[in-house]
Amino acid sequence: MRSLVVITFILAGLLLASNHNAQAQDDELVLMYSDSEPYIISTPNGITGFLADYIKDAASQAAISVQWRNVPWSQQLETLKRDIKNICAPTLYKTPERETYMQFTAPVGSDGFFVLLGLRNNGKLARHSTFAGVAADQSLVPVVQVNTYYNQYIHRLLSLKDVPVQEGSVERLLRGQITSNDKYFIVSDIRANRLFEKQDLFTKYAAYSHFTDLMQENFHYIGCSLSTDASLFERLNTAIKSKGLALPD
């Protein structure tokens, strides 16, 4: 098992090192992404998506070059902990623990509110009016992606029960794990809308959005290594503040 972990870290490092020896140039930021649709979308013609376009515009205003690197989500936080200069990850939620090893820009976008994905006609989810009720229901089990943070309220409720974390993309976990009415998956309403553009997902699953305690707006940020050049970070942050929040198309 230890050898497998070492190999995984080596592979993540090689992904970042491609063409840049794992470190960005002086006026360049390396942005890690993975499993980020609709915020960041990889296409044959390059990186797009409403948040990616927003970041590219902000970087242009700040006279900063951006290099996108596809790094598995499970390795992005570990990479930031290694404190490689000028390495960042967008679409992060800010937490006190993460602030110990990275610095955050101003918020770059609203993630809307959280919904629960489950099988269609799931009476177990429908019968609860609050997420607190769902979390307390011993017959319901959340599927949680590794390294995922929602907000303080959700995590406090989930901490009251033993919740195993799972490796894999959001779509892979949805398809592979949400196979009965006793399981659910937490995502933003923006992410749910993107998933349901696929007809087979729309037919099989539903977004349960009626929970009165999940209506608060959530914001995401760009998190950069602590060793990121101070001038570079400040220029990007100034451009972000001047632009306001990124909005979905």
TORKE-349081 format. One record per residue: residue in one letter; x, y, z of N, C-alpha, C in turn. Coordinates in pm, whole numbers, padded with zeros to 5 digits, always signed. Example, Ala and Ser with C-alpha at 12.3 -4.5 7.8 and 13.67 -1.06 7.14 Angstrom:
<atoms>
A+01319-00569+00780+01230-00450+00780+01320-00330+00780S+01285-00225+00708+01367-00106+00714+01290+00003+00787
</atoms>
This chain:
<atoms>
M+00084-00121+00000+00000+00000+00000+00087+00125+00000R+00196+00124+00082+00284+00240+00089+00348+00266-00047S+00386+00159-00118+00446+00175-00251+00347+00237-00347L+00219+00198-00336+00116+00253-00423+00100+00403-00401V+00103+00446-00272+00091+00589-00242+00208+00665-00300V+00330+00610-00286+00449+00677-00339+00440+00691-00489I+00397+00585-00557+00383+00589-00702+00281+00695-00744T+00169+00703-00669+00066+00802-00701+00121+00943-00692F+00197+00972-00587+00255+01106-00572+00354+01136-00684I+00432+01034-00722+00528+01054-00829+00457+01087-00959L+00347+01016-00988+00273+01042-01111+00213+01182-01111A+00159+01225-00996+00105+01361-00987+00213+01463-01011G+00333+01438-00956+00443+01530-00976+00484+01538-01121L+00484+01422-01189+00518+01423-01331+00418+01501-01413L+00291+01493-01378+00190+01570-01449+00219+01718-01439L+00256+01763-01322+00285+01905-01302+00417+01944-01365A+00511+01853-01366+00644+01886-01414+00650+01902-01565S+00549+01852-01636+00550+01855-01782+00578+01995-01835N+00690+02009-01905+00733+02133-01970+00776+02243-01873H+00749+02228-01746+00779+02338-01654+00855+02293-01530N+00906+02169-01529+00979+02119-01413+00906+02142-01283A+00773+02125-01286+00687+02136-01168+00687+02275-01107Q+00729+02374-01182+00730+02509-01128+00702+02607-01240A+00616+02704-01214+00581+02801-01316+00694+02902-01334Q+00691+02971-01448+00785+03078-01472+00745+03201-01391D+00828+03306-01395+00811+03420-01304+00674+03487-01315D+00624+03508-01436+00495+03574-01454+00390+03475-01502E+00393+03357-01448+00304+03250-01493+00251+03174-01372L+00124+03140-01379+00062+03055-01279+00023+02922-01344V+00050+02813-01276+00001+02682-01317-00128+02656-01240L-00236+02632-01312-00367+02607-01252-00403+02461-01270M-00422+02392-01160-00460+02251-01163-00612+02240-01173Y-00657+02147-01254-00800+02123-01266-00824+01975-01289S-00943+01931-01258-00986+01794-01286-01131+01780-01241D-01212+01714-01322-01351+01688-01282-01420+01817-01240S-01409+01921-01325-01452+02055-01286-01565+02112-01370E-01629+02031-01453-01738+02084-01536-01858+02124-01449P-01928+02233-01480-01913+02319-01598-01820+02438-01577Y-01752+02443-01462-01666+02557-01432-01545+02562-01525I-01480+02447-01540-01361+02434-01626-01381+02310-01711I-01375+02327-01843-01405+02219-01936-01287+02203-02032S-01235+02083-02042-01128+02055-02136-01187+02010-02268T-01151+02076-02376-01199+02042-02509-01079+02023-02602P-01100+01965-02720-00989+01952-02815-00928+02087-02854N-01005+02194-02838-00957+02327-02873-00902+02404-02754G-00890+02338-02638-00835+02404-02523-00931+02407-02405I-00896+02486-02307-00974+02496-02184-01079+02605-02197T-01202+02571-02160-01311+02668-02161-01396+02645-02037G-01518+02700-02037-01603+02694-01919-01614+02834-01859F-01725+02863-01794-01748+03001-01752-01646+03050-01649L-01599+02961-01561-01498+03004-01464-01360+03012-01528A-01329+02917-01616-01200+02922-01686-01188+03049-01769D-01295+03087-01839-01291+03209-01919-01275+03332-01830Y-01340+03330-01715-01328+03439-01618-01183+03450-01568I-01122+03337-01534-00985+03338-01483-00888+03384-01591K-00908+03338-01713-00820+03380-01823-00828+03531-01844D-00948+03586-01833-00965+03730-01850-00899+03806-01735A-00917+03759-01612-00855+03824-01496-00703+03817-01507A-00650+03703-01549-00506+03688-01563-00452+03780-01671S-00527+03796-01780-00486+03887-01887-00480+04031-01835Q-00580+04070-01758-00580+04205-01699-00459+04226-01609A-00417+04120-01541-00306+04129-01447-00170+04102-01514A-00170+04083-01646-00048+04054-01722+00021+03927-01669I-00061+03824-01650-00012+03695-01601-00044+03588-01704S+00054+03502-01730+00031+03387-01817-00025+03272-01732V-00112+03194-01792-00174+03082-01721-00147+02953-01797Q-00103+02852-01726-00086+02718-01782-00180+02623-01707W-00267+02554-01780-00360+02461-01718-00299+02323-01714R-00312+02256-01598-00259+02121-01582-00368+02031-01525N-00395+01921-01595-00495+01825-01548-00430+01736-01442V-00463+01761-01316-00409+01686-01204-00526+01625-01128P-00525+01497-01100-00638+01435-01029-00673+01513-00903W-00804+01527-00878-00848+01604-00762-00787+01549-00633S-00773+01419-00624-00721+01359-00501-00577+01401-00472Q-00506+01458-00573-00367+01498-00554-00347+01649-00548Q-00452+01726-00576-00432+01871-00583-00397+01932-00448L-00466+01894-00342-00437+01951-00211-00299+01906-00162E-00262+01782-00189-00129+01735-00150-00021+01813-00224T-00047+01847-00350+00049+01926-00427+00066+02065-00366L-00044+02126-00326-00036+02258-00263+00037+02251-00129K+00021+02142-00057+00092+02126+00070+00243+02119+00048R+00285+02072-00069+00428+02066-00099+00485+02204-00127D+00397+02302-00143+00436+02443-00155+00526+02470-00275I+00486+02417-00389+00556+02447-00514+00520+02589-00557K+00617+02665-00596+00596+02806-00628+00500+02823-00746N+00407+02918-00731+00316+02962-00839+00224+02850-00889I+00183+02764-00798+00087+02658-00829-00045+02689-00759C-00156+02680-00833-00287+02713-00776-00390+02610-00818A-00502+02611-00747-00617+02528-00783-00743+02614-00771P-00820+02626-00877-00945+02702-00868-01059+02614-00816T-01174+02673-00797-01298+02607-00753-01285+02544-00614L-01206+02606-00527-01192+02552-00392-01282+02626-00294Y-01330+02554-00193-01394+02617-00079-01286+02650+00023K-01300+02763+00090-01200+02807+00186-01232+02751+00323T-01133+02691+00387-01149+02638+00523-01028+02681+00606P-01044+02689+00739-00930+02724+00824-00813+02627+00807E-00843+02498+00790-00735+02400+00774-00659+02424+00645R-00728+02452+00538-00662+02478+00410-00581+02607+00414E-00625+02704+00491-00551+02831+00500-00416+02815+00568T-00390+02700+00629-00260+02678+00690-00153+02645+00586Y-00193+02603+00466-00093+02567+00366-00120+02628+00228M-00218+02716+00217-00237+02788+00091-00298+02925+00119Q-00289+03012+00021-00351+03144+00031-00463+03153-00071F-00570+03221-00033-00690+03228-00117-00709+03368-00174T-00752+03371-00299-00793+03497-00359-00928+03539-00301A-00975+03654-00345-01114+03690-00320-01203+03586-00389P-01328+03572-00348-01415+03473-00414-01426+03499-00564V-01419+03392-00641-01426+03406-00787-01564+03371-00840G-01643+03303-00760-01776+03269-00810-01866+03215-00702S-01994+03224-00728-02093+03163-00639-02123+03023-00689D-02125+02929-00596-02156+02791-00630-02304+02762-00612G-02383+02869-00594-02525+02849-00572-02549+02780-00438F-02645+02691-00434-02674+02618-00312-02658+02468-00338F-02651+02392-00231-02631+02248-00244-02764+02175-00260V-02759+02069-00341-02873+01980-00359-02826+01837-00333L-02919+01747-00312-02887+01606-00295-02930+01530-00419L-02838+01454-00474-02871+01370-00589-02903+01229-00540G-03013+01178-00589-03054+01042-00557-03134+00984-00671L-03172+00860-00657-03257+00800-00758-03390+00875-00764R-03450+00875-00880-03582+00939-00895-03684+00870-00804N-03779+00949-00757-03888+00898-00671-03833+00835-00543N-03730+00900-00488-03672+00851-00363-03753+00906-00246G-03841+00825-00193-03927+00869-00084-03851+00898+00044K-03737+00831+00064-03657+00855+00185-03604+00997+00189L-03560+01048+00074-03511+01186+00068-03627+01285+00068A-03734+01251-00003-03846+01343-00018-03918+01369+00114R-03913+01274+00206-03990+01289+00330-03926+01387+00429H-03800+01423+00407-03731+01517+00496-03740+01659+00441S-03763+01756+00529-03767+01896+00486-03636+01968+00510T-03544+01907+00586-03414+01967+00614-03303+01866+00591F-03184+01918+00564-03070+01828+00552-03034+01769+00688A-03060+01844+00794-03036+01791+00928-03114+01661+00949G-03237+01658+00898-03317+01536+00907-03259+01424+00825V-03208+01456+00706-03144+01355+00621-03021+01298+00691A-02937+01388+00745-02812+01344+00808-02838+01257+00930A-02947+01284+01000-02980+01207+01121-03047+01074+01090D-03094+01058+00967-03164+00937+00926-03062+00825+00906Q-03063+00726+00994-02965+00618+00988-02981+00527+00867S-03095+00539+00798-03116+00455+00680-03060+00520+00554L-03010+00645+00565-02955+00717+00451-02805+00735+00468V-02730+00708+00361-02583+00714+00366-02533+00809+00257P-02455+00912+00293-02400+01000+00191-02280+00936+00122V-02266+00963-00007-02145+00926-00081-02060+01052-00091V-01940+01048-00034-01855+01166-00025-01725+01143-00102Q-01694+01236-00191-01571+01229-00268-01452+01269-00181V-01338+01204-00202-01219+01231-00122-01180+01379-00131N-01135+01435-00019-01088+01574-00009-01197+01677-00032T-01322+01636-00025-01431+01729-00054-01476+01802+00073Y-01495+01933+00058-01550+02015+00166-01673+02086+00110Y-01782+02085+00186-01904+02153+00142-01914+02288+00214N-01959+02286+00335-01954+02405+00421-01955+02357+00566Q-01936+02450+00658-01922+02413+00798-02046+02341+00851Y-02162+02388+00808-02288+02329+00856-02301+02183+00813I-02277+02156+00685-02290+02020+00634-02186+01929+00700H-02065+01977+00713-01961+01892+00770-01985+01863+00918R-02043+01958+00988-02075+01931+01129-02177+01818+01139L-02277+01819+01052-02378+01714+01054-02322+01580+01009L-02237+01580+00907-02181+01454+00859-02082+01395+00958S-02021+01481+01040-01923+01432+01137-01987+01348+01247L-02119+01354+01257-02189+01280+01361-02206+01132+01326K-02169+01096+01203-02180+00956+01163-02053+00916+01087D-02028+00789+01078-01910+00738+01008-01937+00741+00858V-01870+00834+00788-01893+00851+00645-01764+00815+00569P-01761+00705+00497-01641+00671+00419-01628+00763+00298V-01504+00797+00262-01481+00879+00144-01447+00789+00026Q-01476+00838-00094-01462+00757-00215-01373+00829-00315E-01289+00752-00386-01211+00804-00497-01296+00801-00624G-01272+00896-00714-01340+00896-00843-01405+01029-00872S-01440+01049-00998-01506+01173-01039-01649+01176-00986V-01710+01295-00990-01847+01310-00945-01940+01218-01026E-01926+01221-01157-02014+01139-01241-01991+00990-01217R-01866+00951-01202-01837+00808-01179-01897+00762-01047L-01886+00844-00942-01941+00806-00813-02094+00803-00818L-02152+00898-00890-02297+00899-00902-02346+00771-00968R-02284+00735-01080-02327+00616-01152-02297+00488-01075G-02183+00484-01009-02139+00360-00947-02190+00337-00806Q-02221+00446-00733-02257+00433-00593-02404+00459-00563I-02467+00549-00638-02608+00581-00610-02696+00482-00685T-02708+00364-00627-02781+00256-00694-02904+00212-00617S-02928+00274-00501-03045+00239-00421-03093+00363-00348N-03211+00357-00288-03270+00474-00223-03208+00506-00087D-03109+00430-00046-03047+00460+00083-02918+00542+00068K-02885+00582-00056-02764+00660-00078-02796+00791-00151Y-02715+00893-00122-02731+01023-00188-02595+01089-00204F-02590+01187-00292-02465+01257-00324-02493+01407-00315I-02401+01482-00253-02418+01626-00235-02337+01700-00342V-02405+01785-00418-02337+01868-00519-02403+02006-00521S-02338+02100-00588-02401+02231-00609-02509+02218-00714D-02604+02308-00711-02709+02303-00814-02650+02329-00953I-02541+02406-00959-02475+02431-01088-02418+02302-01144R-02352+02224-01060-02296+02095-01104-02409+01998-01142A-02517+01997-01065-02629+01908-01095-02687+01938-01233N-02703+02067-01263-02759+02104-01394-02671+02053-01508R-02539+02059-01488-02447+02011-01590-02459+01859-01607L-02464+01788-01497-02476+01642-01504-02603+01600-01576F-02711+01673-01551-02839+01634-01608-02856+01675-01754E-02751+01732-01812-02751+01751-01957-02736+01616-02029K-02689+01516-01955-02680+01380-02010-02813+01310-01985Q-02877+01271-02091-03014+01222-02084-03029+01101-01992D-02931+01010-01995-02946+00890-01912-02938+00923-01763L-02860+01025-01727-02855+01067-01587-02985+01137-01547F-03035+01221-01637-03159+01294-01611-03275+01196-01591T-03274+01087-01666-03382+00989-01659-03376+00908-01530K-03256+00880-01482-03240+00789-01367-03237+00862-01233Y-03178+00984-01230-03154+01052-01103-03234+01182-01094A-03247+01233-00973-03315+01360-00950-03235+01442-00851A-03249+01575-00860-03187+01666-00763-03294+01707-00662Y-03271+01673-00538-03365+01708-00430-03317+01840-00369S-03394+01946-00393-03350+02081-00359-03443+02152-00261H-03528+02078-00192-03631+02139-00108-03587+02159+00037F-03464+02129+00068-03420+02133+00208-03397+02278+00252T-03471+02321+00350-03472+02463+00389-03339+02508+00449D-03259+02416+00500-03131+02455+00562-03014+02446+00465L-03040+02425+00336-02934+02424+00236-02950+02538+00136M-03024+02640+00171-03054+02747+00077-02948+02858+00073Q-02848+02851+00163-02750+02957+00166-02655+02947+00046E-02606+03064+00001-02516+03070-00112-02375+03029-00068N-02304+02959-00155-02168+02914-00125-02072+02972-00230F-01953+03008-00186-01855+03073-00276-01730+02988-00288H-01670+02992-00409-01543+02924-00425-01434+03023-00463Y-01309+02977-00444-01192+03063-00451-01082+02995-00533I-00980+03071-00567-00857+03014-00618-00761+03003-00501G-00709+02883-00477-00611+02862-00371-00473+02842-00431C-00374+02918-00382-00238+02911-00435-00140+02872-00325S-00031+02813-00364+00073+02776-00267+00122+02901-00194L+00167+02882-00072+00214+02995+00008+00338+03060-00053S+00415+02983-00130+00535+03038-00191+00509+03108-00323T+00384+03114-00365+00351+03186-00489+00398+03331-00477D+00457+03380-00585+00512+03516-00585+00408+03616-00536A+00443+03697-00437+00348+03789-00374+00292+03890-00472S+00378+03944-00558+00332+04043-00656+00236+03979-00756L+00269+03858-00799+00184+03785-00894+00047+03759-00833F+00046+03711-00710-00080+03681-00643-00163+03808-00623E-00099+03915-00583-00173+04040-00558-00230+04097-00686R-00156+04090-00795-00208+04139-00923-00332+04060-00966L-00325+03926-00950-00441+03844-00985-00558+03877-00894N-00532+03889-00767-00639+03915-00671-00705+04051-00697T-00625+04150-00733-00679+04283-00764-00772+04275-00885A-00730+04199-00987-00814+04184-01107-00944+04112-01073I-00937+04011-00988-01057+03937-00948-01154+04028-00873K-01101+04108-00781-01187+04199-00706-01255+04300-00798S-01183+04344-00901-01241+04444-00992-01349+04383-01082K-01340+04252-01107-01435+04186-01196-01563+04142-01124G-01556+04120-00994-01671+04063-00926-01676+03914-00949L-01791+03855-00926-01804+03709-00932-01828+03659-01075A-01772+03542-01105-01803+03475-01232-01945+03421-01227L-02014+03431-01339-02153+03386-01346-02167+03275-01451P-02246+03173-01423-02268+03067-01522-02325+03123-01651D-02296+03057-01762-02348+03099-01892-02499+03085-01894
</atoms>
